[in-house]
Amino acid sequence: MEPSELHRAVEAGRATAAKLGLQADDAIVVHNSDRVALRLIPCDVLARVAPSGHLADSEFEVEVARRLADVDAPVAELDPRAEPRAYVRGAFAVSLWTYYEPMGSEIAPADYADVFLRHHSALRRIDLEAPHVTDRIAVALREVTDRERSPELPDSDRELLSGTLSGLSATISTGEARDQLLHGEPHPGNLLNTRRGPLFVDLATCCRGPVEFDLAHAPEEVGKHYAGADHGLIHRCRALNWAMFSAWRWRRDDHMPDRDHWRVEGLNRVRAALDRCGLS
């Protein structure tokens, strides 16, 4: 979020907590992108604040978290002092979560794979309507093919992204027997190393598809520790992930910090991933 919107988002998070009797004298920005995560002090709540246009996403994330808590999934929990729902405050949707003090050590690949296995097992035990991976790819493809939505995307890069998204989407939509609920974006930034062990956060991206789509977000060594994974499919999904990431960065209304850097870097990652697949 831009500074002016970020200031309003912080105030919305603090006001939501205060109305529930949680003291929020100050807020520390933990993450700032299209939505923000705030550590509220001294109540020690993590507030996730999004523009109210994303209310449905916030409500979906809360529902995913609520159901996964019932099956002991390795995910961050909603704050028990607040009703488990998304609150509307002004122009923002706010959800309140348990704050976990991060531990400094990296999560080893074998441990990352283990938490994946436990998380995927938990996801198979809940009944939840969620979009398919290919639905998310289709949304990214619309951003790329609509010049009004991505006016600054050069033609050659538009062709690269549209070809990657449409071509590789078809390769992962034919194995529906292996599809299941997924996290959707379980990259290292969405896996916290806590005193409770590794916990996944940012659950609004939950979708259906092959487990390899999740594995493609993790460091490459992780997939080698996940029994039964199709490593060729992981490579194709990694190219898809970077193509979707790049599509978001070229949106006219994208507000990710360092967007210009990530526009270039994202395209470079797409090319590298395609080369790894032998598709460049």
N, C-alpha and C positions, 0 to 999 in steps of 0.2 A: 504494500500500500504506500501511496505517496504520503509525505509528512502530515499534511492537513487531515487526510482520511485516517491515518494511523492514530493521530491524537483523538479523533472522535471515537475510534474503535476502542482505544484504551479506556476512555471515559465510559463507554457502554459496558465494557467488561467489569469495571469497578462498580458501576451503579447496579448492575445485575446482582453481583455478589452482596453488596450492601443491603439491597432490598430483601435479601434472604437471611439477613442477620450475620453475614460473614464479613469480618472487618477487612477492608481493602484500602488501606491508606496509601499504598504505592503499588506500582506495577512495573515489572521487568519484562521487556520484550524478549521472548525466547526464540521466536521465529517470525519472520515477516515476508509474506508473499501475497498471493491473492487473498489469503486469510491470515490472521495473526494468532500466535499463541502467547499468552501472557501469564507470568507467575505473579499472582496477587499476594501481597504481603500486608499484614502478618497472618492472614488466614491460611496461607500456603495452598491455594487452589490454582490449578492451571485452567485458565479461561481460553477457549477457542472462539474467536470472533470472526465472522464472515459477513459480507454485505447481505442484507435481507433477501436479495434475489437468490441467494444460495440456501434459503431456509430449508428447502426440501432435502438438500444434501446434508445439512446439519441434523435434521430429524432422522434421516436414514442412518447416519453415523451413530447416533445415540441408540437407535434400535439394534444395530449390529453389536455394539458394545454390551448392551443389556442382555442379549441372547447369548453372547459368548461367555459372559461372566457366569451364566448358569451351567456351563459345561467346563468350567475351569480352564479356559483358553489362556495362553500366555500373552495377554493384551492389557493395556492400561485400562484402569477402571474409572467409571464416573465417580464424582465426589459423593460420598454417602450422605452428606449433610444437605444436599439439594435434590429436588425431585428430578428423576432421570428424563429430561426432555430438553428441547431447544427453546430458549427464551428470546423473545423479540424485544429489543430495546432501541427505539429510534429507527435508524436505517440499518440496523445490524441484527444478526442472529447469533446468540451466545449459548455455548454449552460449557458446563463446569466439570472438571476432571480432577482426579487425584494427581498431585504433583509428586514426581519421583526424583530424588536427588541423583543425578547421573554419576556413574563411576567412571574413572578415567581410562581403564584398560579397554583395549579393543576386544571384540568378540571373535574368538577363533573360528575358522571355517567349519570345523566339526560341530562346534556348539551352535553356530548359525544354522547349520543343516538340521540339527536336532530340534531347535525351536520351530523351524519350518515344519518338520514332521508332526510335532505336537499340535501346531496351529492348524495345519491342514486336516488333521484327524478331528479336531474340535469343530472345524467348519463343516465337516461331513455330518456332524451330529445335530446341526440346527436346520430348521426349515425357514428359508428366507427367499423372497423374490428379489433377484438382482439381475442387472443387465449382463449380457455376454460380452466377453472381451471384444468381439467383433463389432458390437454396438459402439463401444468407446472408440475403436479405430475409425468407424464411419463418421463420428463426430469430428475427429481430427482431420479426416480427409475433406470434410466440408469446409473446414477453416482454410485448407490449402488450396482447394479448387475455386473458392470464392475470392476473387481479387479485391472486392470491397472489404472483406474481413482481414486480408493479409496483403495490403497494397504494396508493402516494401519488399516482399519476397521476390528475388530475381527469378526470371523465367526458368533458367537452367536448374535452380534449386527447387523450384515449384515442381518441375518434372521429376526430379529425384525423389522428393517426398511423396508425391502422389503415386508414383510407380511402386515405391517401397510399401506404402500403406495398403494399396489395393492388391498388389501381387502377393505379399506375405500374409495378408489377412486370409486369403483363400487357402493358404497352406496350413493354417491352424484351425480352420472351421470344419474340417472333415473328420475329426476324431472325437465326436461328441460323447462317445462311450466313456472316454477318459476325463470328461469335463467334471468339475466340481466347483464349489464356492472357493474363491481365492481372496487374499488380502487386496491385491490389485496394484499396489506400489510399495512393496516391502524392501525398499532400498536401505542402505545403512543408516540414513538419517531418520528412518521410521522404525528403527529397532533400538530401543534404549537398553543400555546395560545398567541394571539397578540392583539393589540389595536383594530383591526378590528373584533376580535372574533376568535374562533378556525378555523384554516385553515389546510387542508391536504397538504402534500408535498410528494415528491418521487412518481411521477405518472407513472413511466415506468412499473410498475407491473400491470397496468390495464388489466383486463381479464373478462371473462364471467363466471357466476355461480350463485349459490343461495346467497342471502344477508347474510346468516348465515356464509359463508366462511369469509366475512369481519368482522362480529361481533366476530368471534372466535379469532381475533387478539387483541381485546380490553379487558380491565379488565372485569372480569366475571359479575360484577354488571351492566355493560352497557346494555347487552342483555335483562335484566329484564325491561328496560325502552323502548325497541323497540317493538312497537305494532306488533303482528302477528308473531313474531320470533318463530322458532321451536327450543326449547332449547336442545332437544336430538341431533339434527343435529349440533347445535353449538358445543356441546361437541365432536362429531366425527370430526368436522372440526378442532377443537383445536388440537386433536391428529395428524391429517394430517399436520397441520402447523408446529408442532414441529418435525415431521418426515422429512419434507422437509428441515427445518432449519438444522437438524442434517446431512442430506445428503450433504448439501453444505459444512458443516464444515469438513467432512471427505474427501472432494476432495483433490487430491494431490496438486493442485495449488491454494487452498484457502488461502487468505491472511488476514482474519479477525483478528484484534487485540485480544489477549487472546484466540486464537483458541483452545489451549489445554483445557482450562477451559470450553469453550462452547461445546467442543466435549462431555465431561462428563455430563455437565449440560443439554445439549439438549436431550441426551438419557434418563436421569432421568425424564425430563419433558414429554417425549413420554410415558414412563411407567406410570407416574402419570395420564396422560390424558386418557390412555387406561383403567386404573383402574376405573376412574370416569365414563367411558362409560360401565363398566362391561365387558370389552373385554380382560382383562389381563390374 
